[in-house]
Amino acid sequence: MPVKSQSIMMTCGVDEAGRGPLAGPVTAGAVVLGEGFPIGILADSKALSPMRRERAAAVIRARAKAWAAGWAWPEEIDRYNIHCATLLAMARAVRALGLKPDLVLVDGLYTPAVASACRAMVGGDTIVPEIMAASIVAKTARDLWMERYGRVESDYRFEEHKGYPTKAHRELVKKLGPSPIHRKSFRIS
């Protein structure tokens, strides 16, 4: 009698960071965890302290079956709008994995155009480990990019606010004018 092979479904989680800032890219994370991943370290990136988020990101990079970040740049956000740019960053992240997941679970209401089956899940970043991991990858990658760019345009103090619309950030833009990474389609003042 033939033995049926059992295949394990490869699930990818996808989430983004950076929809609301006035400056910088929107960044998406895509993660396939694989068997034996220590999911107890995961949570929505917003629920973790920066130190716990960095530690979790290091474990994801070391132990996940696959992970990637995808980016949509300020010019693309201005050209297409933040919604379309977010879906573009998500699609880029999934394509950068180097493998084709069976199922892509996305935090939110919409899914990117990718070659795998997709399902949107509102609040998925609080219940699906793969989406939690993607949230962490997206947030830590974007924060690091903003910190590094802060060295290029040090007057804007991007390392402090990461481009989010804080009072201090808005005041700096009023004083200095927009930087090359400010989103021209966003209301800054």
C-alpha positions in Angstrom: 0.0 0.0 0.0 1.5 3.4 -1.0 2.3 5.8 1.8 0.8 9.3 1.5 3.4 12.0 1.9 2.4 14.7 4.3 3.5 18.2 3.3 3.7 21.0 5.7 2.1 24.2 4.4 4.7 27.0 4.2 3.0 30.2 5.6 4.5 33.6 5.3 3.5 36.5 7.5 3.6 40.1 6.1 3.3 43.4 7.9 4.5 47.0 7.4 6.0 49.9 9.3 6.0 53.5 8.4 2.6 54.3 6.9 2.2 57.4 9.1 5.5 59.2 9.1 6.1 62.4 7.3 9.5 61.2 6.0 11.3 58.1 4.9 10.2 54.8 3.3 7.3 52.5 4.1 8.9 49.1 4.9 7.4 45.7 4.8 8.6 42.5 6.4 7.9 39.0 5.2 8.8 36.0 7.3 8.5 32.2 7.1 9.2 30.9 10.6 9.7 27.2 10.0 9.6 24.3 12.6 11.0 24.8 16.0 11.0 28.6 16.0 10.7 30.0 19.6 7.4 31.9 19.1 7.3 33.0 22.7 9.6 35.9 21.9 7.1 37.3 19.4 4.5 40.0 19.7 3.3 42.9 17.6 6.4 45.2 17.2 4.5 48.1 18.8 4.0 46.0 22.0 7.7 45.3 22.4 10.3 47.7 23.9 13.1 48.7 21.5 15.5 46.3 23.2 13.1 43.3 23.1 12.3 44.1 19.5 16.0 44.1 18.5 16.6 40.8 20.3 13.6 39.2 18.6 14.7 40.6 15.2 18.2 39.0 15.7 16.5 35.6 16.5 14.3 35.9 13.4 17.2 36.7 11.2 19.2 33.8 12.6 16.5 31.1 12.9 13.6 31.8 10.6 13.3 29.7 7.4 13.2 32.9 5.4 12.8 36.6 6.0 13.1 39.7 3.9 12.3 43.4 3.9 10.7 45.3 1.1 10.7 49.1 0.6 8.7 51.8 -1.1 10.5 55.1 -1.2 9.1 58.6 -0.6 9.0 59.3 -4.3 6.8 56.2 -4.8 4.6 57.1 -1.9 4.1 60.6 -3.5 3.5 59.1 -6.9 1.1 56.2 -6.0 -0.2 57.1 -2.5 0.6 55.4 0.8 -1.8 52.6 0.3 -0.4 51.5 -3.1 3.2 52.1 -1.9 2.6 49.8 1.1 1.3 47.0 -1.1 4.3 47.5 -3.4 6.7 47.2 -0.4 4.8 44.1 0.7 5.1 42.5 -2.7 8.8 43.3 -2.8 9.3 41.7 0.6 7.6 38.5 -0.4 9.5 38.3 -3.7 12.8 38.8 -1.9 12.3 35.7 0.3 13.9 33.5 -2.2 11.1 30.9 -1.9 7.4 30.7 -2.8 5.2 30.4 0.3 2.0 28.4 0.0 0.0 31.0 1.9 0.7 34.7 2.7 -1.1 36.1 5.7 -1.1 39.9 5.8 -2.0 42.2 8.7 -4.7 44.5 7.6 -7.5 44.7 5.0 -5.6 44.3 1.8 -3.1 41.9 0.2 -0.2 42.5 -2.2 0.0 41.1 -5.7 2.1 38.1 -5.3 2.2 34.6 -6.8 0.9 32.9 -3.6 -2.5 32.6 -2.1 -3.1 35.5 0.2 -5.4 36.3 3.1 -5.8 39.7 4.9 -6.3 39.6 8.6 -7.2 42.6 10.6 -5.3 42.4 13.9 -3.2 39.6 12.6 -0.1 41.1 14.2 -1.5 40.2 17.6 -2.4 36.6 16.9 -0.3 35.1 14.0 3.3 34.4 14.9 4.5 34.8 11.3 2.8 38.3 11.1 4.3 39.3 14.5 7.7 38.3 13.2 7.1 40.3 10.0 6.1 43.3 12.1 9.3 43.1 14.0 11.4 42.8 10.8 9.7 45.8 9.2 9.9 48.0 12.2 13.6 47.3 13.1 14.7 47.6 9.4 12.9 50.9 9.0 14.1 52.3 12.3 17.7 51.4 11.4 17.4 53.0 8.0 16.0 56.2 9.6 18.8 56.3 12.2 21.5 55.9 9.5 19.9 58.5 7.3 19.8 60.8 10.3 23.6 61.0 10.0 23.2 62.4 6.5 20.6 65.0 7.4 21.5 65.4 11.1 19.6 68.7 11.5 16.3 66.8 11.2 17.0 64.4 14.1 15.5 61.4 12.3 17.2 59.1 14.8 14.9 60.5 17.5 11.5 60.5 15.8 12.1 58.2 12.8 10.1 60.6 10.6 6.9 60.3 12.6 4.8 63.5 13.0 6.0 64.7 16.4 5.7 68.3 17.4 9.5 68.6 17.3 9.7 67.1 13.9 7.1 69.4 12.5 8.9 72.4 13.9 12.2 71.3 12.4 10.5 71.0 8.9 8.9 74.5 9.4 12.4 75.9 10.2 14.5 74.0 7.7 12.0 73.1 4.9 11.5 69.5 3.8 14.5 67.2 3.4 14.9 64.9 0.3 13.1 62.1 2.1 10.1 64.0 3.2 6.8 62.9 1.6 5.6 65.8 -0.4 2.1 64.4 -0.6 1.7 64.4 3.2 0.6 67.4 5.2 3.6 68.4 7.3 2.3 71.4 9.2 
